[in-house]
Amino acid sequence: MARNNLNDLLAFRAVAVERSFTRAAAQMGVSTSALSHAIRGLEERLGIRLLNRTTRKVVPTEAGERLLNTVGALFDGVEAELASLSDLRDKPSGMIRITTSAHAARTILEPALIPLLGQYPDLKVELSADAGFVDIVAERFDAGVRLGETVAQDMIAVPIGPDMRMAAAASPAYLARHAVPLVPHDLARHNCINLRFPTYGGLYAWEFEKDGRALNVRVDGQMIVNDTVLALQAAMDGLGIAYITEDQVLPLIAQGRLVRVLEDWCPPFPGYHLYYPSRRQHSSGFAVLIEALRYRA
């Protein structure tokens, strides 16, 4: 009975506001006869007429106006509360897990996340820095960050940084003792600082390209590291030539601590992309994260 009363009150409110059974029925998605039956039942239970019906219009009686004011305020309050709950649902919140390289985390993710997390205090982001590829589905990551050319084709990829270049560089002291390499094959006569990344299943082959000619060069040297920061330090210490991303090298070149070589063999390539499965359902938190990270040239 209580549910019928509630439905009948909703019906009464619609008719009283619209001043029309036809418009109210269309709004509620019911027939005019069903609406008329509901109003008649409500009037019978209350023992008082609520609406005056004529062929042209429907007008609330005095009792109807009083009831409309009462139930209207109540239903308006309920609808406002439901709207606020919807806003709460859509408020960016929860945990987002991202697998990334340390370089991308340091240069792109963290600078973008500082203002984002300040704006949305209920949002949490976990960054897992890993030099190798990670199966984001199996490992329950929401997304990954890798270079654009390494992202699998079945993933949605969003650019989050500009195109990048690699740079080969050594200290002035090292180059004073060794001839400057002019082509990549000259590196065979140099002490090169190797990088071991799980992604490549061993030592990273240095990739060069010029005039459409691509070369992958396996270099040799006394130092092997698994982090570009260590490679940079080794180069500055005069141990040999390092090959890492340009953005890490340029400040040190400006300071005179490193000298660049083979620059004409290092063309741009697609930078970092955020990627995630195409079937992923977007939460509001994930959506604002994408927009905060999306690269706009």
C-alpha positions as CSV (number, residue, x, y, z in Angstrom):
1,M,0.0,0.0,0.0
2,A,2.8,2.4,0.9
3,R,4.4,1.8,-2.5
4,N,1.1,2.5,-4.3
5,N,0.7,5.7,-2.3
6,L,4.2,6.8,-3.3
7,N,3.5,6.1,-7.0
8,D,0.1,7.8,-6.8
9,L,1.7,10.9,-5.2
10,L,4.3,11.0,-8.0
11,A,1.4,10.8,-10.5
12,F,-0.5,13.6,-8.7
13,R,2.6,15.8,-8.6
14,A,3.2,15.3,-12.4
15,V,-0.4,16.2,-13.3
16,A,-0.6,19.1,-10.9
17,V,2.6,20.6,-12.2
18,E,1.9,20.0,-15.9
19,R,-1.8,20.9,-15.5
20,S,-2.4,18.2,-18.1
21,F,-3.0,14.4,-17.9
22,T,-1.6,14.0,-21.4
23,R,1.7,15.8,-20.7
24,A,2.1,14.2,-17.3
25,A,1.5,10.7,-18.8
26,A,4.1,11.3,-21.5
27,Q,6.6,12.5,-18.9
28,M,6.0,9.4,-16.7
29,G,5.8,7.0,-19.6
30,V,2.4,5.7,-18.8
31,S,-1.0,5.9,-20.4
32,T,-3.5,8.7,-19.5
33,S,-6.0,6.2,-18.4
34,A,-3.5,4.6,-15.9
35,L,-2.7,8.1,-14.7
36,S,-6.3,9.0,-14.2
37,H,-6.9,5.7,-12.4
38,A,-4.0,6.5,-10.0
39,I,-5.3,10.0,-9.2
40,R,-8.8,8.7,-8.6
41,G,-7.5,6.0,-6.3
42,L,-5.5,8.6,-4.3
43,E,-8.6,10.9,-4.0
44,E,-10.7,8.0,-2.8
45,R,-8.2,7.0,-0.1
46,L,-7.8,10.5,1.1
47,G,-11.6,11.2,0.9
48,I,-11.1,14.6,-0.8
49,R,-10.9,16.0,-4.3
50,L,-7.4,17.1,-5.3
51,L,-7.9,18.1,-8.9
52,N,-10.6,20.0,-10.8
53,R,-10.9,18.6,-14.3
54,T,-12.4,20.4,-17.3
55,T,-12.2,19.6,-21.0
56,R,-9.5,22.3,-21.4
57,K,-7.3,22.1,-18.2
58,V,-6.6,20.5,-14.9
59,V,-6.4,22.7,-11.8
60,P,-5.5,21.7,-8.3
61,T,-8.1,22.3,-5.6
62,E,-7.2,24.0,-2.4
63,A,-6.4,20.7,-0.9
64,G,-4.5,19.8,-4.0
65,E,-2.4,22.9,-3.8
66,R,-1.6,22.1,-0.2
67,L,-0.6,18.6,-1.0
68,L,1.4,19.7,-4.0
69,N,3.4,22.2,-1.8
70,T,4.2,19.4,0.7
71,V,5.0,16.5,-1.6
72,G,6.8,18.8,-4.1
73,A,9.3,19.9,-1.5
74,L,9.8,16.3,-0.3
75,F,10.4,15.0,-3.8
76,D,12.6,17.9,-4.7
77,G,14.7,17.1,-1.7
78,V,15.0,13.5,-2.7
79,E,15.9,14.3,-6.2
80,A,18.6,16.8,-5.0
81,E,20.0,14.1,-2.7
82,L,20.1,11.6,-5.6
83,A,21.9,14.1,-7.7
84,S,24.5,14.7,-5.0
85,L,25.1,11.0,-4.7
86,S,25.6,10.9,-8.5
87,D,28.1,13.7,-8.1
88,L,29.9,11.7,-5.4
89,R,30.0,8.6,-7.7
90,D,31.6,10.7,-10.5
91,K,34.1,12.4,-8.2
92,P,37.6,11.3,-9.2
93,S,38.6,8.8,-6.5
94,G,40.2,5.4,-5.9
95,M,43.5,3.8,-6.8
96,I,45.1,3.8,-10.2
97,R,48.2,1.6,-10.7
98,I,50.7,2.4,-13.5
99,T,53.8,0.5,-14.6
100,T,56.4,2.8,-16.1
101,S,60.1,3.4,-16.6
102,A,61.9,5.4,-13.9
103,H,62.8,8.1,-16.5
104,A,59.1,8.5,-17.6
105,A,58.0,8.6,-14.0
106,R,60.6,11.3,-13.1
107,T,60.2,13.5,-16.2
108,I,56.5,13.2,-17.1
109,L,54.3,11.4,-14.6
110,E,55.4,13.1,-11.3
111,P,55.3,16.7,-12.6
112,A,51.8,16.1,-14.0
113,L,50.5,14.2,-10.9
114,I,51.5,16.9,-8.4
115,P,48.7,19.3,-9.4
116,L,46.3,16.5,-10.3
117,L,46.5,14.9,-6.8
118,G,46.3,18.3,-5.2
119,Q,43.0,18.9,-7.0
120,Y,41.5,15.5,-6.2
121,P,42.4,14.4,-2.7
122,D,40.4,11.2,-3.0
123,L,42.5,10.0,-5.9
124,K,45.5,7.7,-5.4
125,V,48.2,6.8,-8.0
126,E,50.7,4.0,-7.6
127,L,53.8,4.1,-9.9
128,S,55.8,1.0,-10.3
129,A,59.1,1.7,-12.1
130,D,60.4,-1.2,-14.1
131,A,62.9,-1.4,-16.9
132,G,61.2,-4.4,-18.5
133,F,57.8,-4.8,-20.1
134,V,55.0,-5.8,-17.7
135,D,51.7,-7.6,-18.6
136,I,49.4,-4.9,-17.3
137,V,46.3,-7.2,-17.4
138,A,48.0,-10.2,-15.6
139,E,49.7,-7.9,-13.1
140,R,46.5,-5.9,-12.5
141,F,47.8,-2.6,-13.6
142,D,45.3,0.0,-14.8
143,A,47.8,1.3,-17.4
144,G,51.4,1.3,-18.5
145,V,53.8,3.9,-19.8
146,R,56.3,3.0,-22.5
147,L,57.8,4.5,-25.7
148,G,55.2,4.7,-28.5
149,E,56.9,2.3,-30.9
150,T,57.0,-0.4,-28.2
151,V,53.3,-0.4,-27.3
152,A,51.3,-3.5,-28.4
153,Q,48.8,-2.9,-31.2
154,D,45.9,-4.2,-29.2
155,M,46.2,-1.4,-26.6
156,I,44.9,2.1,-26.7
157,A,47.8,4.4,-26.6
158,V,47.7,8.1,-25.6
159,P,50.8,10.3,-26.2
160,I,51.9,11.9,-22.9
161,G,55.2,13.4,-24.1
162,P,57.0,14.9,-27.1
163,D,59.1,13.0,-29.6
164,M,62.4,12.0,-28.2
165,R,66.0,11.6,-29.4
166,M,68.9,9.5,-28.2
167,A,72.3,11.0,-27.6
168,A,75.8,9.5,-27.4
169,A,78.1,11.5,-25.2
170,A,81.4,11.3,-23.3
171,S,83.4,13.5,-21.1
172,P,85.9,16.0,-22.6
173,A,88.7,14.1,-20.8
174,Y,87.7,10.8,-22.5
175,L,87.5,12.4,-25.9
176,A,90.9,14.0,-25.4
177,R,92.4,10.5,-25.2
178,H,90.3,8.9,-28.0
179,A,89.4,9.9,-31.5
180,V,85.9,11.2,-31.9
181,P,83.6,8.6,-33.5
182,L,82.2,9.9,-36.9
183,V,80.0,6.9,-37.7
184,P,78.4,4.3,-35.5
185,H,80.8,1.5,-36.5
186,D,83.6,3.7,-35.0
187,L,82.2,2.7,-31.6
188,A,83.9,-0.7,-31.9
189,R,87.2,1.1,-31.0
190,H,85.7,2.8,-28.0
191,N,84.9,2.0,-24.4
192,C,81.1,2.1,-24.3
193,I,78.9,2.0,-21.3
194,N,76.4,-0.8,-21.8
195,L,72.9,-0.9,-20.5
196,R,71.3,-4.1,-19.5
197,F,67.5,-4.0,-19.7
198,P,65.2,-7.0,-19.2
199,T,63.1,-5.6,-22.1
200,Y,65.8,-6.5,-24.6
201,G,66.7,-9.8,-23.1
202,G,70.3,-8.7,-22.5
203,L,72.5,-5.8,-23.4
204,Y,70.8,-2.9,-25.3
205,A,71.9,-2.6,-28.9
206,W,72.4,1.1,-29.7
207,E,70.0,2.1,-32.4
208,F,71.1,4.7,-35.1
209,E,69.6,6.0,-38.3
210,K,70.6,8.4,-41.0
211,D,69.2,9.1,-44.5
212,G,66.9,6.1,-44.1
213,R,69.7,3.7,-43.1
214,A,69.1,2.1,-39.7
215,L,71.9,0.5,-37.7
216,N,71.8,-1.6,-34.5
217,V,75.2,-1.6,-33.0
218,R,76.4,-4.0,-30.3
219,V,79.0,-2.1,-28.3
220,D,81.6,-3.2,-25.8
221,G,83.1,-1.7,-22.8
222,Q,84.3,-2.1,-19.2
223,M,81.1,-0.8,-17.5
224,I,77.6,-2.4,-17.6
225,V,74.7,-0.7,-15.8
226,N,70.9,-1.1,-15.6
227,D,70.0,2.5,-15.0
228,T,70.6,5.6,-17.2
229,V,71.6,7.7,-14.2
230,L,74.5,5.3,-13.5
231,A,75.4,5.4,-17.2
232,L,75.5,9.2,-17.1
233,Q,77.7,9.3,-14.0
234,A,80.1,6.8,-15.6
235,A,80.4,8.9,-18.7
236,M,81.0,12.1,-16.6
237,D,83.7,10.1,-14.8
238,G,85.5,9.5,-18.1
239,L,84.8,5.8,-18.3
240,G,83.5,5.9,-21.8
241,I,80.6,6.8,-24.1
242,A,77.0,6.6,-22.8
243,Y,74.0,6.4,-25.0
244,I,70.8,7.7,-23.4
245,T,67.9,10.0,-24.0
246,E,68.8,13.5,-25.2
247,D,66.9,15.3,-22.4
248,Q,69.3,13.7,-19.8
249,V,72.4,14.7,-21.7
250,L,71.7,18.3,-22.8
251,P,72.0,20.0,-19.4
252,L,75.4,18.3,-18.8
253,I,76.6,19.3,-22.3
254,A,75.6,22.9,-21.5
255,Q,77.7,22.7,-18.3
256,G,80.7,21.4,-20.2
257,R,80.7,18.0,-18.4
258,L,79.8,16.0,-21.5
259,V,80.4,16.3,-25.2
260,R,77.9,14.9,-27.7
261,V,79.0,12.7,-30.6
262,L,77.2,11.1,-33.6
263,E,74.3,13.6,-33.3
264,D,73.5,13.3,-37.0
265,W,72.8,9.6,-36.5
266,C,70.1,10.2,-33.9
267,P,66.7,11.1,-35.4
268,P,63.5,11.7,-33.4
269,F,61.2,8.9,-32.5
270,P,57.8,8.7,-30.8
271,G,58.0,9.6,-27.1
272,Y,56.2,8.2,-24.1
273,H,52.6,6.9,-24.3
274,L,50.1,5.9,-21.7
275,Y,48.5,2.6,-22.8
276,Y,45.7,0.5,-21.5
277,P,43.4,-2.3,-22.7
278,S,40.7,-1.3,-25.2
279,R,38.1,-3.0,-23.1
280,R,38.9,-1.0,-20.0
281,Q,35.9,0.7,-18.3
282,H,36.8,4.3,-17.6
283,S,36.4,5.5,-14.0
284,S,36.1,9.3,-13.5
285,G,39.5,9.1,-11.8
286,F,41.1,7.4,-14.8
287,A,39.5,9.8,-17.2
288,V,41.0,12.9,-15.4
289,L,44.4,11.1,-15.3
290,I,44.4,10.7,-19.0
291,E,43.5,14.3,-19.6
292,A,46.2,15.5,-17.2
293,L,48.8,13.4,-18.9
294,R,47.8,13.8,-22.5
295,Y,50.5,15.6,-24.5
296,R,49.5,18.8,-26.3
297,A,52.2,20.1,-28.6
